[in-house]
Amino acid sequence: MPWSEKNDRTRLAALVFVQELRSLLAAPALWVMLIIVTFLVGYSFIEAVDLYGRASRTALSHAELAGGLNPMDGVF
């Protein structure tokens, strides 16, 4: 395959990619989905912090529970 033909295919693929990316970013459904997901992730994070805080308060009164608390478990 000659160099110019490979370069033309690469350029064509880049143009198609840019066109698809523009049409994706212009779609209102994407932005609505991102807004909804943003609120869900924020709410989930707040709930996870609250649950870990409750578990930590319980672990303060019972020493055997404190060994099982790992902050990374709350993140994942």
PDB file as gemmi writes it, atoms N, CA and C in Angstrom:
CRYST1    1.000    1.000    1.000  90.00  90.00  90.00 P 1                      
ATOM      1  N   MET A   1       0.852  -1.168   0.000  1.00  0.00           N  
ATOM      2  CA  MET A   1       0.000   0.000   0.000  1.00  0.00           C  
ATOM      3  C   MET A   1       0.905   1.241   0.000  1.00  0.00           C  
ATOM      4  N   PRO A   2       0.704   2.105  -0.936  1.00  0.00           N  
ATOM      5  CA  PRO A   2       1.527   3.323  -1.000  1.00  0.00           C  
ATOM      6  C   PRO A   2       1.272   4.223   0.208  1.00  0.00           C  
ATOM      7  N   TRP A   3       2.277   5.031   0.498  1.00  0.00           N  
ATOM      8  CA  TRP A   3       2.221   5.909   1.667  1.00  0.00           C  
ATOM      9  C   TRP A   3       1.071   6.901   1.575  1.00  0.00           C  
ATOM     10  N   SER A   4       0.842   7.457   0.397  1.00  0.00           N  
ATOM     11  CA  SER A   4      -0.204   8.473   0.269  1.00  0.00           C  
ATOM     12  C   SER A   4      -1.596   7.883   0.484  1.00  0.00           C  
ATOM     13  N   GLU A   5      -1.788   6.630   0.051  1.00  0.00           N  
ATOM     14  CA  GLU A   5      -3.093   6.000   0.249  1.00  0.00           C  
ATOM     15  C   GLU A   5      -3.347   5.742   1.733  1.00  0.00           C  
ATOM     16  N   LYS A   6      -2.315   5.319   2.464  1.00  0.00           N  
ATOM     17  CA  LYS A   6      -2.447   5.098   3.906  1.00  0.00           C  
ATOM     18  C   LYS A   6      -2.712   6.413   4.625  1.00  0.00           C  
ATOM     19  N   ASN A   7      -2.053   7.473   4.194  1.00  0.00           N  
ATOM     20  CA  ASN A   7      -2.253   8.790   4.785  1.00  0.00           C  
ATOM     21  C   ASN A   7      -3.676   9.291   4.516  1.00  0.00           C  
ATOM     22  N   ASP A   8      -4.184   9.021   3.300  1.00  0.00           N  
ATOM     23  CA  ASP A   8      -5.554   9.427   2.972  1.00  0.00           C  
ATOM     24  C   ASP A   8      -6.578   8.690   3.830  1.00  0.00           C  
ATOM     25  N   ARG A   9      -6.348   7.401   4.058  1.00  0.00           N  
ATOM     26  CA  ARG A   9      -7.272   6.626   4.896  1.00  0.00           C  
ATOM     27  C   ARG A   9      -7.255   7.135   6.337  1.00  0.00           C  
ATOM     28  N   THR A  10      -6.078   7.467   6.814  1.00  0.00           N  
ATOM     29  CA  THR A  10      -5.963   7.989   8.171  1.00  0.00           C  
ATOM     30  C   THR A  10      -6.669   9.330   8.292  1.00  0.00           C  
ATOM     31  N   ARG A  11      -6.497  10.177   7.307  1.00  0.00           N  
ATOM     32  CA  ARG A  11      -7.164  11.477   7.307  1.00  0.00           C  
ATOM     33  C   ARG A  11      -8.680  11.313   7.229  1.00  0.00           C  
ATOM     34  N   LEU A  12      -9.144  10.384   6.387  1.00  0.00           N  
ATOM     35  CA  LEU A  12     -10.577  10.130   6.270  1.00  0.00           C  
ATOM     36  C   LEU A  12     -11.148   9.602   7.584  1.00  0.00           C  
ATOM     37  N   ALA A  13     -10.418   8.694   8.229  1.00  0.00           N  
ATOM     38  CA  ALA A  13     -10.872   8.159   9.513  1.00  0.00           C  
ATOM     39  C   ALA A  13     -10.932   9.255  10.569  1.00  0.00           C  
ATOM     40  N   ALA A  14      -9.969  10.162  10.551  1.00  0.00           N  
ATOM     41  CA  ALA A  14      -9.979  11.268  11.507  1.00  0.00           C  
ATOM     42  C   ALA A  14     -11.158  12.196  11.258  1.00  0.00           C  
ATOM     43  N   LEU A  15     -11.457  12.463  10.002  1.00  0.00           N  
ATOM     44  CA  LEU A  15     -12.594  13.325   9.683  1.00  0.00           C  
ATOM     45  C   LEU A  15     -13.919  12.691  10.106  1.00  0.00           C  
ATOM     46  N   VAL A  16     -14.060  11.394   9.866  1.00  0.00           N  
ATOM     47  CA  VAL A  16     -15.284  10.697  10.283  1.00  0.00           C  
ATOM     48  C   VAL A  16     -15.396  10.704  11.801  1.00  0.00           C  
ATOM     49  N   PHE A  17     -14.273  10.494  12.499  1.00  0.00           N  
ATOM     50  CA  PHE A  17     -14.284  10.513  13.960  1.00  0.00           C  
ATOM     51  C   PHE A  17     -14.707  11.882  14.489  1.00  0.00           C  
ATOM     52  N   VAL A  18     -14.182  12.944  13.919  1.00  0.00           N  
ATOM     53  CA  VAL A  18     -14.532  14.300  14.357  1.00  0.00           C  
ATOM     54  C   VAL A  18     -16.003  14.582  14.088  1.00  0.00           C  
ATOM     55  N   GLN A  19     -16.502  14.131  12.941  1.00  0.00           N  
ATOM     56  CA  GLN A  19     -17.918  14.342  12.620  1.00  0.00           C  
ATOM     57  C   GLN A  19     -18.813  13.601  13.618  1.00  0.00           C  
ATOM     58  N   GLU A  20     -18.464  12.357  13.946  1.00  0.00           N  
ATOM     59  CA  GLU A  20     -19.256  11.588  14.904  1.00  0.00           C  
ATOM     60  C   GLU A  20     -19.185  12.204  16.296  1.00  0.00           C  
ATOM     61  N   LEU A  21     -18.024  12.691  16.667  1.00  0.00           N  
ATOM     62  CA  LEU A  21     -17.873  13.321  17.976  1.00  0.00           C  
ATOM     63  C   LEU A  21     -18.712  14.596  18.068  1.00  0.00           C  
ATOM     64  N   ARG A  22     -18.724  15.370  17.015  1.00  0.00           N  
ATOM     65  CA  ARG A  22     -19.557  16.586  17.010  1.00  0.00           C  
ATOM     66  C   ARG A  22     -21.034  16.258  17.105  1.00  0.00           C  
ATOM     67  N   SER A  23     -21.474  15.241  16.382  1.00  0.00           N  
ATOM     68  CA  SER A  23     -22.900  14.889  16.450  1.00  0.00           C  
ATOM     69  C   SER A  23     -23.260  14.337  17.817  1.00  0.00           C  
ATOM     70  N   LEU A  24     -22.334  13.626  18.456  1.00  0.00           N  
ATOM     71  CA  LEU A  24     -22.585  13.119  19.806  1.00  0.00           C  
ATOM     72  C   LEU A  24     -22.686  14.256  20.806  1.00  0.00           C  
ATOM     73  N   LEU A  25     -21.785  15.210  20.719  1.00  0.00           N  
ATOM     74  CA  LEU A  25     -21.796  16.325  21.669  1.00  0.00           C  
ATOM     75  C   LEU A  25     -22.968  17.274  21.438  1.00  0.00           C  
ATOM     76  N   ALA A  26     -23.536  17.258  20.251  1.00  0.00           N  
ATOM     77  CA  ALA A  26     -24.674  18.129  19.966  1.00  0.00           C  
ATOM     78  C   ALA A  26     -26.005  17.502  20.393  1.00  0.00           C  
ATOM     79  N   ALA A  27     -25.999  16.229  20.729  1.00  0.00           N  
ATOM     80  CA  ALA A  27     -27.239  15.538  21.086  1.00  0.00           C  
ATOM     81  C   ALA A  27     -27.676  15.915  22.500  1.00  0.00           C  
ATOM     82  N   PRO A  28     -28.918  16.352  22.660  1.00  0.00           N  
ATOM     83  CA  PRO A  28     -29.398  16.720  23.995  1.00  0.00           C  
ATOM     84  C   PRO A  28     -29.491  15.523  24.947  1.00  0.00           C  
ATOM     85  N   ALA A  29     -29.680  14.338  24.407  1.00  0.00           N  
ATOM     86  CA  ALA A  29     -29.795  13.158  25.265  1.00  0.00           C  
ATOM     87  C   ALA A  29     -28.516  12.926  26.056  1.00  0.00           C  
ATOM     88  N   LEU A  30     -27.384  13.200  25.461  1.00  0.00           N  
ATOM     89  CA  LEU A  30     -26.114  13.037  26.170  1.00  0.00           C  
ATOM     90  C   LEU A  30     -26.054  13.962  27.370  1.00  0.00           C  
ATOM     91  N   TRP A  31     -26.432  15.201  27.193  1.00  0.00           N  
ATOM     92  CA  TRP A  31     -26.336  16.176  28.277  1.00  0.00           C  
ATOM     93  C   TRP A  31     -27.349  15.893  29.376  1.00  0.00           C  
ATOM     94  N   VAL A  32     -28.529  15.428  29.016  1.00  0.00           N  
ATOM     95  CA  VAL A  32     -29.527  15.057  30.026  1.00  0.00           C  
ATOM     96  C   VAL A  32     -29.016  13.866  30.833  1.00  0.00           C  
ATOM     97  N   MET A  33     -28.447  12.871  30.134  1.00  0.00           N  
ATOM     98  CA  MET A  33     -27.912  11.713  30.826  1.00  0.00           C  
ATOM     99  C   MET A  33     -26.772  12.113  31.763  1.00  0.00           C  
ATOM    100  N   LEU A  34     -25.891  13.002  31.327  1.00  0.00           N  
ATOM    101  CA  LEU A  34     -24.780  13.432  32.172  1.00  0.00           C  
ATOM    102  C   LEU A  34     -25.266  14.162  33.418  1.00  0.00           C  
ATOM    103  N   ILE A  35     -26.301  14.968  33.275  1.00  0.00           N  
ATOM    104  CA  ILE A  35     -26.855  15.669  34.433  1.00  0.00           C  
ATOM    105  C   ILE A  35     -27.453  14.674  35.424  1.00  0.00           C  
ATOM    106  N   ILE A  36     -28.191  13.705  34.926  1.00  0.00           N  
ATOM    107  CA  ILE A  36     -28.800  12.708  35.802  1.00  0.00           C  
ATOM    108  C   ILE A  36     -27.725  11.885  36.503  1.00  0.00           C  
ATOM    109  N   VAL A  37     -26.714  11.462  35.758  1.00  0.00           N  
ATOM    110  CA  VAL A  37     -25.649  10.657  36.344  1.00  0.00           C  
ATOM    111  C   VAL A  37     -24.871  11.469  37.371  1.00  0.00           C  
ATOM    112  N   THR A  38     -24.690  12.753  37.120  1.00  0.00           N  
ATOM    113  CA  THR A  38     -23.981  13.602  38.072  1.00  0.00           C  
ATOM    114  C   THR A  38     -24.709  13.637  39.415  1.00  0.00           C  
ATOM    115  N   PHE A  39     -26.007  13.812  39.377  1.00  0.00           N  
ATOM    116  CA  PHE A  39     -26.774  13.833  40.625  1.00  0.00           C  
ATOM    117  C   PHE A  39     -26.760  12.472  41.316  1.00  0.00           C  
ATOM    118  N   LEU A  40     -26.845  11.385  40.542  1.00  0.00           N  
ATOM    119  CA  LEU A  40     -26.817  10.053  41.148  1.00  0.00           C  
ATOM    120  C   LEU A  40     -25.473   9.759  41.809  1.00  0.00           C  
ATOM    121  N   VAL A  41     -24.394  10.133  41.157  1.00  0.00           N  
ATOM    122  CA  VAL A  41     -23.070   9.894  41.728  1.00  0.00           C  
ATOM    123  C   VAL A  41     -22.875  10.746  42.982  1.00  0.00           C  
ATOM    124  N   GLY A  42     -23.311  11.994  42.937  1.00  0.00           N  
ATOM    125  CA  GLY A  42     -23.188  12.858  44.106  1.00  0.00           C  
ATOM    126  C   GLY A  42     -23.984  12.336  45.284  1.00  0.00           C  
ATOM    127  N   TYR A  43     -25.210  11.903  45.034  1.00  0.00           N  
ATOM    128  CA  TYR A  43     -26.047  11.362  46.101  1.00  0.00           C  
ATOM    129  C   TYR A  43     -25.439  10.078  46.663  1.00  0.00           C  
ATOM    130  N   SER A  44     -24.922   9.219  45.782  1.00  0.00           N  
ATOM    131  CA  SER A  44     -24.309   7.973  46.235  1.00  0.00           C  
ATOM    132  C   SER A  44     -23.077   8.242  47.089  1.00  0.00           C  
ATOM    133  N   PHE A  45     -22.289   9.241  46.712  1.00  0.00           N  
ATOM    134  CA  PHE A  45     -21.111   9.580  47.503  1.00  0.00           C  
ATOM    135  C   PHE A  45     -21.507  10.079  48.888  1.00  0.00           C  
ATOM    136  N   ILE A  46     -22.510  10.930  48.957  1.00  0.00           N  
ATOM    137  CA  ILE A  46     -22.966  11.445  50.251  1.00  0.00           C  
ATOM    138  C   ILE A  46     -23.494  10.308  51.124  1.00  0.00           C  
ATOM    139  N   GLU A  47     -24.236   9.390  50.529  1.00  0.00           N  
ATOM    140  CA  GLU A  47     -24.747   8.248  51.298  1.00  0.00           C  
ATOM    141  C   GLU A  47     -23.611   7.352  51.780  1.00  0.00           C  
ATOM    142  N   ALA A  48     -22.604   7.135  50.946  1.00  0.00           N  
ATOM    143  CA  ALA A  48     -21.476   6.290  51.346  1.00  0.00           C  
ATOM    144  C   ALA A  48     -20.710   6.912  52.502  1.00  0.00           C  
ATOM    145  N   VAL A  49     -20.509   8.213  52.464  1.00  0.00           N  
ATOM    146  CA  VAL A  49     -19.816   8.887  53.557  1.00  0.00           C  
ATOM    147  C   VAL A  49     -20.645   8.800  54.832  1.00  0.00           C  
ATOM    148  N   ASP A  50     -21.938   8.962  54.726  1.00  0.00           N  
ATOM    149  CA  ASP A  50     -22.812   8.861  55.899  1.00  0.00           C  
ATOM    150  C   ASP A  50     -22.790   7.451  56.486  1.00  0.00           C  
ATOM    151  N   LEU A  51     -22.859   6.435  55.628  1.00  0.00           N  
ATOM    152  CA  LEU A  51     -22.829   5.058  56.121  1.00  0.00           C  
ATOM    153  C   LEU A  51     -21.497   4.725  56.772  1.00  0.00           C  
ATOM    154  N   TYR A  52     -20.410   5.201  56.195  1.00  0.00           N  
ATOM    155  CA  TYR A  52     -19.100   4.938  56.796  1.00  0.00           C  
ATOM    156  C   TYR A  52     -18.976   5.668  58.136  1.00  0.00           C  
ATOM    157  N   GLY A  53     -19.538   6.856  58.217  1.00  0.00           N  
ATOM    158  CA  GLY A  53     -19.523   7.588  59.484  1.00  0.00           C  
ATOM    159  C   GLY A  53     -20.295   6.861  60.563  1.00  0.00           C  
ATOM    160  N   ARG A  54     -21.428   6.302  60.209  1.00  0.00           N  
ATOM    161  CA  ARG A  54     -22.206   5.527  61.183  1.00  0.00           C  
ATOM    162  C   ARG A  54     -21.445   4.287  61.632  1.00  0.00           C  
ATOM    163  N   ALA A  55     -20.827   3.607  60.675  1.00  0.00           N  
ATOM    164  CA  ALA A  55     -20.056   2.412  61.034  1.00  0.00           C  
ATOM    165  C   ALA A  55     -18.858   2.786  61.901  1.00  0.00           C  
ATOM    166  N   SER A  56     -18.259   3.928  61.658  1.00  0.00           N  
ATOM    167  CA  SER A  56     -17.117   4.364  62.462  1.00  0.00           C  
ATOM    168  C   SER A  56     -17.540   4.670  63.885  1.00  0.00           C  
ATOM    169  N   ARG A  57     -18.703   5.280  64.057  1.00  0.00           N  
ATOM    170  CA  ARG A  57     -19.192   5.567  65.407  1.00  0.00           C  
ATOM    171  C   ARG A  57     -19.452   4.277  66.180  1.00  0.00           C  
ATOM    172  N   THR A  58     -19.964   3.260  65.488  1.00  0.00           N  
ATOM    173  CA  THR A  58     -20.189   1.972  66.141  1.00  0.00           C  
ATOM    174  C   THR A  58     -18.863   1.321  66.507  1.00  0.00           C  
ATOM    175  N   ALA A  59     -17.870   1.470  65.629  1.00  0.00           N  
ATOM    176  CA  ALA A  59     -16.557   0.863  65.885  1.00  0.00           C  
ATOM    177  C   ALA A  59     -15.841   1.531  67.049  1.00  0.00           C  
ATOM    178  N   LEU A  60     -16.180   2.773  67.366  1.00  0.00           N  
ATOM    179  CA  LEU A  60     -15.556   3.429  68.517  1.00  0.00           C  
ATOM    180  C   LEU A  60     -15.957   2.760  69.824  1.00  0.00           C  
ATOM    181  N   SER A  61     -17.192   2.278  69.882  1.00  0.00           N  
ATOM    182  CA  SER A  61     -17.644   1.648  71.119  1.00  0.00           C  
ATOM    183  C   SER A  61     -17.299   0.161  71.191  1.00  0.00           C  
ATOM    184  N   HIS A  62     -17.060  -0.475  70.048  1.00  0.00           N  
ATOM    185  CA  HIS A  62     -16.714  -1.902  70.012  1.00  0.00           C  
ATOM    186  C   HIS A  62     -15.390  -2.061  69.275  1.00  0.00           C  
ATOM    187  N   ALA A  63     -14.351  -2.369  70.025  1.00  0.00           N  
ATOM    188  CA  ALA A  63     -12.999  -2.427  69.454  1.00  0.00           C  
ATOM    189  C   ALA A  63     -12.850  -3.524  68.406  1.00  0.00           C  
ATOM    190  N   GLU A  64     -13.585  -4.617  68.543  1.00  0.00           N  
ATOM    191  CA  GLU A  64     -13.440  -5.710  67.568  1.00  0.00           C  
ATOM    192  C   GLU A  64     -13.990  -5.329  66.184  1.00  0.00           C  
ATOM    193  N   LEU A  65     -14.880  -4.377  66.128  1.00  0.00           N  
ATOM    194  CA  LEU A  65     -15.400  -3.930  64.833  1.00  0.00           C  
ATOM    195  C   LEU A  65     -14.432  -2.978  64.121  1.00  0.00           C  
ATOM    196  N   ALA A  66     -13.587  -2.315  64.876  1.00  0.00           N  
ATOM    197  CA  ALA A  66     -12.684  -1.323  64.294  1.00  0.00           C  
ATOM    198  C   ALA A  66     -11.670  -1.968  63.348  1.00  0.00           C  
ATOM    199  N   GLY A  67     -11.267  -3.192  63.593  1.00  0.00           N  
ATOM    200  CA  GLY A  67     -10.302  -3.855  62.723  1.00  0.00           C  
ATOM    201  C   GLY A  67     -10.848  -4.132  61.339  1.00  0.00           C  
ATOM    202  N   GLY A  68     -12.139  -4.254  61.216  1.00  0.00           N  
ATOM    203  CA  GLY A  68     -12.745  -4.565  59.915  1.00  0.00           C  
ATOM    204  C   GLY A  68     -13.067  -3.352  59.085  1.00  0.00           C  
ATOM    205  N   LEU A  69     -12.881  -2.152  59.635  1.00  0.00           N  
ATOM    206  CA  LEU A  69     -13.207  -0.944  58.874  1.00  0.00           C  
ATOM    207  C   LEU A  69     -12.010  -0.526  58.019  1.00  0.00           C  
ATOM    208  N   ASN A  70     -12.254  -0.451  56.744  1.00  0.00           N  
ATOM    209  CA  ASN A  70     -11.237  -0.006  55.804  1.00  0.00           C  
ATOM    210  C   ASN A  70     -11.857   1.127  54.977  1.00  0.00           C  
ATOM    211  N   PRO A  71     -11.275   2.320  54.971  1.00  0.00           N  
ATOM    212  CA  PRO A  71     -11.873   3.424  54.225  1.00  0.00           C  
ATOM    213  C   PRO A  71     -12.011   3.150  52.722  1.00  0.00           C  
ATOM    214  N   MET A  72     -11.127   2.329  52.180  1.00  0.00           N  
ATOM    215  CA  MET A  72     -11.227   2.037  50.746  1.00  0.00           C  
ATOM    216  C   MET A  72     -12.458   1.225  50.404  1.00  0.00           C  
ATOM    217  N   ASP A  73     -12.961   0.448  51.341  1.00  0.00           N  
ATOM    218  CA  ASP A  73     -14.198  -0.293  51.105  1.00  0.00           C  
ATOM    219  C   ASP A  73     -15.359   0.656  50.859  1.00  0.00           C  
ATOM    220  N   GLY A  74     -15.378   1.755  51.581  1.00  0.00           N  
ATOM    221  CA  GLY A  74     -16.418   2.748  51.363  1.00  0.00           C  
ATOM    222  C   GLY A  74     -16.313   3.428  50.015  1.00  0.00           C  
ATOM    223  N   VAL A  75     -15.107   3.583  49.516  1.00  0.00           N  
ATOM    224  CA  VAL A  75     -14.911   4.231  48.216  1.00  0.00           C  
ATOM    225  C   VAL A  75     -15.388   3.309  47.097  1.00  0.00           C  
ATOM    226  N   PHE A  76     -15.030   2.040  47.216  1.00  0.00           N  
ATOM    227  CA  PHE A  76     -15.404   1.109  46.148  1.00  0.00           C  
ATOM    228  C   PHE A  76     -16.809   0.616  46.298  1.00  0.00           C  
TER     229      PHE A  76                                                      
END                                                                             
